[in-house]
């Protein structure tokens, strides 16, 4: 049985936004990875950034400073 843990999810309005954010996050060595949007969420493009809730502030600050936009954020048990 898989143990569920809290996960922070950041969604985007378009696939282009999601892929640009992924490239930026990887270049900046920010924690997380791009995943399909979990079925518990309905959002624009179908892709989301997944990382630990503890990394939220670091990721959002870097994306905001670089001028990236996102749709919404969630904390889920995945």
N, CA, C and O of each residue as an XYZ file, in Angstrom:
312
protein
N       0.839     -1.177      0.000
C       0.000      0.000      0.000
C       0.892      1.250      0.000
O       1.856      1.347      0.759
N       0.547      2.181     -0.854
C       1.301      3.422     -0.965
C       0.853      4.411      0.101
O      -0.343      4.596      0.323
N       1.807      5.038      0.752
C       1.498      6.038      1.771
C       1.346      7.391      1.089
O       2.233      7.831      0.357
N       0.215      8.046      1.333
C      -0.017      9.360      0.748
C       0.645     10.422      1.603
O       0.689     10.316      2.829
N       1.168     11.465      0.928
C       1.757     12.570      1.661
C       1.323     13.876      1.009
O       0.916     13.902     -0.153
N       1.417     14.952      1.769
C       1.008     16.259      1.247
C       1.930     16.679      0.119
O       3.152     16.559      0.206
N       1.311     17.174     -0.939
C       2.032     17.618     -2.123
C       1.481     18.962     -2.551
O       0.269     19.176     -2.536
N       2.362     19.862     -2.930
C       1.960     21.182     -3.418
C       1.901     21.133     -4.937
O       2.848     20.694     -5.590
N       0.792     21.584     -5.491
C       0.554     21.558     -6.934
C       0.321     22.983     -7.427
O      -0.466     23.732     -6.847
N       1.010     23.346     -8.499
C       0.840     24.649     -9.137
C       0.327     24.406    -10.550
O       0.966     23.694    -11.325
N      -0.826     24.991    -10.896
C      -1.408     24.771    -12.215
C      -1.204     25.993    -13.111
O      -0.949     27.102    -12.639
N      -1.324     25.755    -14.406
C      -1.087     26.787    -15.412
C      -2.261     26.857    -16.371
O      -2.995     25.884    -16.543
N      -2.434     28.027    -17.001
C      -3.532     28.222    -17.940
C      -3.262     27.571    -19.291
O      -4.197     27.195    -19.999
N      -1.991     27.437    -19.650
C      -1.666     26.861    -20.956
C      -0.474     25.921    -20.855
O       0.332     26.007    -19.928
N      -0.383     25.029    -21.822
C       0.744     24.105    -21.891
C       2.043     24.874    -22.078
O       3.072     24.507    -21.510
N       2.001     25.937    -22.868
C       3.188     26.762    -23.094
C       3.708     27.344    -21.786
O       4.914     27.332    -21.540
N       2.807     27.856    -20.944
C       3.210     28.403    -19.637
C       3.829     27.315    -18.769
O       4.854     27.537    -18.124
N       3.208     26.144    -18.754
C       3.700     25.040    -17.925
C       5.094     24.601    -18.365
O       5.970     24.384    -17.528
N       5.302     24.473    -19.656
C       6.593     24.014    -20.161
C       7.687     25.071    -19.967
O       8.837     24.729    -19.692
N       7.338     26.334    -20.106
C       8.309     27.408    -19.863
C       8.702     27.434    -18.383
O       9.875     27.603    -18.053
N       7.722     27.266    -17.499
C       8.002     27.238    -16.061
C       8.858     26.026    -15.710
O       9.765     26.126    -14.883
N       8.578     24.886    -16.332
C       9.384     23.685    -16.086
C      10.842     23.940    -16.476
O      11.757     23.631    -15.712
N      11.050     24.495    -17.650
C      12.409     24.781    -18.117
C      13.125     25.720    -17.142
O      14.278     25.489    -16.777
N      12.431     26.776    -16.730
C      13.005     27.731    -15.783
C      13.352     27.052    -14.461
O      14.457     27.222    -13.947
N      12.418     26.287    -13.912
C      12.642     25.629    -12.620
C      13.826     24.667    -12.690
O      14.620     24.581    -11.754
N      13.937     23.953    -13.793
C      15.054     23.016    -13.940
C      16.377     23.774    -14.051
O      17.375     23.361    -13.459
N      16.396     24.877    -14.801
C      17.610     25.684    -14.931
C      18.037     26.283    -13.592
O      19.229     26.431    -13.323
N      17.057     26.625    -12.756
C      17.332     27.234    -11.446
C      17.503     26.199    -10.333
O      17.683     26.560     -9.170
N      17.447     24.911    -10.690
C      17.548     23.808     -9.715
C      16.499     23.914     -8.614
O      16.778     23.627     -7.450
N      15.287     24.329     -8.992
C      14.189     24.388     -8.032
C      13.597     22.992     -7.873
O      13.547     22.230     -8.839
N      13.150     22.649     -6.676
C      12.623     21.308     -6.446
C      11.278     21.090     -7.142
O      10.461     22.005     -7.244
N      11.070     19.871     -7.612
C       9.784     19.497     -8.195
C       9.914     18.971     -9.605
O      11.009     18.817    -10.145
N       8.737     18.697    -10.192
C       8.692     18.206    -11.566
C       7.324     18.467    -12.169
O       6.350     18.691    -11.450
N       7.255     18.438    -13.489
C       6.001     18.642    -14.200
C       5.250     17.314    -14.260
O       5.827     16.282    -14.601
N       3.957     17.348    -13.925
C       3.128     16.139    -13.938
C       1.772     16.460    -14.580
O       1.393     17.627    -14.686
N       1.049     15.424    -15.007
C      -0.346     15.661    -15.415
C      -1.143     16.126    -14.190
O      -0.858     15.711    -13.067
N      -2.126     16.975    -14.408
C      -2.940     17.471    -13.290
C      -3.670     16.302    -12.633
O      -4.316     15.514    -13.324
N      -3.577     16.179    -11.309
C      -4.311     15.123    -10.610
C      -5.818     15.246    -10.855
O      -6.330     16.348    -11.052
N      -6.505     14.143    -10.842
C      -7.948     14.152    -11.164
C      -8.783     14.907    -10.139
O      -9.934     15.248    -10.409
N      -8.212     15.172     -8.958
C      -8.933     15.942     -7.946
C      -9.054     17.428     -8.329
O      -9.822     18.170     -7.716
N      -8.303     17.844     -9.329
C      -8.262     19.253     -9.743
C      -8.746     19.371    -11.184
O      -8.457     18.516    -12.021
N      -9.482     20.434    -11.459
C      -9.780     20.768    -12.846
C      -9.093     22.092    -13.134
O      -9.310     23.084    -12.437
N      -8.270     22.097    -14.159
C      -7.522     23.306    -14.494
C      -7.288     23.374    -15.993
O      -7.540     22.416    -16.724
N      -6.805     24.517    -16.430
C      -6.672     24.851    -17.836
C      -5.971     23.870    -18.750
O      -6.607     23.312    -19.644
N      -4.679     23.639    -18.559
C      -3.911     22.976    -19.608
C      -3.670     21.488    -19.407
O      -3.291     20.805    -20.359
N      -3.869     20.971    -18.231
C      -3.633     19.553    -18.001
C      -2.264     19.234    -17.424
O      -1.975     18.071    -17.143
N      -1.405     20.247    -17.239
C      -0.089     20.037    -16.652
C       0.055     20.873    -15.391
O      -0.550     21.938    -15.269
N       0.865     20.380    -14.446
C       1.068     21.104    -13.193
C       2.475     20.834    -12.668
O       3.114     19.851    -13.044
N       2.946     21.722    -11.796
C       4.240     21.549    -11.136
C       3.982     20.940     -9.773
O       3.144     21.432     -9.017
N       4.693     19.878     -9.456
C       4.511     19.155     -8.194
C       5.791     19.237     -7.378
O       6.883     18.980     -7.885
N       5.643     19.601     -6.105
C       6.779     19.595     -5.190
C       6.262     19.505     -3.755
O       5.053     19.468     -3.525
N       7.166     19.471     -2.813
C       6.787     19.429     -1.398
C       6.237     20.790     -0.971
O       6.701     21.822     -1.457
N       5.257     20.803     -0.069
C       4.708     22.080      0.399
C       5.770     23.021      0.972
O       5.618     24.240      0.897
N       6.831     22.471      1.536
C       7.893     23.284      2.120
C       8.634     24.108      1.064
O       9.254     25.118      1.396
N       8.578     23.691     -0.192
C       9.284     24.390     -1.275
C       8.430     25.472     -1.924
O       8.904     26.177     -2.815
N       7.181     25.615     -1.492
C       6.240     26.558     -2.103
C       6.814     27.969     -2.226
O       6.850     28.534     -3.320
N       7.257     28.532     -1.114
C       7.728     29.918     -1.110
C       8.923     30.111     -2.042
O       9.000     31.110     -2.757
N       9.843     29.168     -2.036
C      11.028     29.254     -2.898
C      10.637     29.247     -4.376
O      11.122     30.070     -5.152
N       9.764     28.322     -4.763
C       9.346     28.196     -6.162
C       8.546     29.416     -6.603
O       8.825     29.987     -7.657
N       7.557     29.822     -5.814
C       6.742     30.984     -6.184
C       7.566     32.263     -6.267
O       7.365     33.065     -7.179
N       8.479     32.463     -5.340
C       9.314     33.673     -5.362
C      10.159     33.719     -6.628
O      10.274     34.771     -7.258
N      10.746     32.600     -7.004
C      11.589     32.559     -8.206
C      10.755     32.784     -9.463
O      11.157     33.544    -10.344
N       9.594     32.126     -9.553
C       8.730     32.298    -10.730
C       8.225     33.737    -10.834
O       8.210     34.322    -11.917
N       7.815     34.296     -9.707
C       7.292     35.664     -9.697
C       8.383     36.661    -10.100
O       8.141     37.563    -10.902
N       9.566     36.496     -9.546
C      10.677     37.398     -9.858
C      11.035     37.348    -11.341
O      11.412     38.364    -11.925
N      10.917     36.171    -11.948
C      11.246     35.996    -13.361
C      10.081     36.371    -14.282
O      10.233     36.357    -15.504
N       8.918     36.706    -13.708
C       7.785     37.153    -14.507
C       6.870     36.056    -15.025
O       6.085     36.294    -15.942
N       6.954     34.864    -14.459
C       6.079     33.763    -14.883
C       4.704     33.904    -14.237
O       4.562     34.467    -13.152
N       3.695     33.377    -14.932
C       2.324     33.384    -14.408
C       1.832     31.960    -14.239
O       2.309     31.038    -14.900
N       0.871     31.795    -13.341
C       0.263     30.490    -13.098
C      -1.216     30.708    -12.830
O      -1.678     31.834    -12.646
N      -1.946     29.598    -12.811
C      -3.402     29.669    -12.635
C      -3.815     29.575    -11.165
O      -4.514     30.452    -10.657
N      -3.384     28.518    -10.490
C      -3.796     28.292     -9.096
C      -2.797     27.370     -8.409
O      -1.919     26.787     -9.046
N      -2.952     27.253     -7.098
C      -2.124     26.331     -6.330
C      -2.986     25.536     -5.366
O      -4.022     26.011     -4.902
N      -2.543     24.316     -5.072
C      -3.291     23.395     -4.225
C      -2.330     22.596     -3.362
O      -1.170     22.409     -3.731
N      -2.801     22.128     -2.226
C      -2.082     21.139     -1.430
C      -2.990     19.928     -1.351
O      -4.114     20.008     -0.855
N      -2.488     18.799     -1.847
C      -3.270     17.561     -1.912
C      -2.527     16.429     -1.222
O      -1.309     16.484     -1.054
N      -3.252     15.426     -0.833
C      -2.670     14.191     -0.325
C      -2.544     13.237     -1.518
O      -3.538     12.681     -1.986
N      -1.324     13.058     -1.998
C      -1.089     12.170     -3.151
C      -0.146     11.062     -2.778
O       0.173     10.215     -3.612
